[in-house]
Amino acid sequence: MHKPLRYEVLEQAVGIVERCRPLVDAIQRRDRDLASQVRRAASSVVLNTAEAFGTAGGNARLRFETARGSLYETQAGIRTAVAWGYFTSEQSTGLLAAMEELGGRLYGLSRR
């Protein structure tokens, strides 16, 4: 049975948060402010995506765009943590790739 698009995309967004958690924990030990910002941005991806599926027309488009913006903010936070040496780029590669995939889906949804 095929899952509805809403369920698939929301599960993908929640999966990003789950994959972020250990990296955010590593950031937290060295940089509370960056960890807080990454945590809020990652949560915003899920929450704005859910809100978009509950609205119509231009409001849905704006929420998908906001979710994508928060996703890119989360990516930047993870990349910044790598630059600071809080963990290696290898530890974040799979997560960043998953974020790119979700970003593409959110972009497509915002253009419907």
Secondary structure as GFF3:
##gff-version 3
##sequence-region A 1 112
A	DSSP	alpha_helix	5	30	.	.	.	ID=ss1
A	DSSP	alpha_helix	32	53	.	.	.	ID=ss2
A	DSSP	alpha_helix	57	84	.	.	.	ID=ss3
A	DSSP	alpha_helix	89	110	.	.	.	ID=ss4
###
